[in-house]
Amino acid sequence: MDATDRAHRLFFHGMALVVVGLVMGAVIQSLANPRLGLSAHTGTLVNGVLVIAMGAFWTRLTHSPTVETIAWWLVVAGSWVGSVALFLAAAFGTNTGTPLHGAQHPAAPWQEALVGAGLVGGGVAVLTGCTLALWGLRRTMR
């Protein structure tokens, strides 16, 4: 898959995240922690817009194909994992990884661990993917 295909797939995944985020907004009141559901809704929408924006400049990256592939997977997988983890946090009512929005909602230890791993893993993946993308753009400014 070349950079143009990856850019197109970023647009696809970004729009899919936006649609999923909108659906999350429709079920907020049904979740164990609706306030955290609102965070999942907005967080997923923001992730979708980020992925769409990255698709717009993806063909300008100056990375090797291997580094570009790694960055792409980090952004896409990290966005999905983080969004699912936020939704699960709202559905389970976890509080360890989300103390501001989940303070009154204790959950089972396995649920806390799953959500915590998803939030940390997704966040680190997206941050690393965005950093690699930024690094790939630096040479195009000359």
Secondary structure, 3 states (H helix, E strand, C coil): CCHHHHHHHHHHHHHHHHHHHHHHHHCHHHCCCHHHHHHHHHHHHHHHHHHHHHHHHHHHCCCCHHHHHHHHHHHHHHHHHHHHHHHHHHHHCCCCCCHHHHCCCCCCHHHHHHHHHHHHHHHHHHHHHHHHHHHHHHHHHC
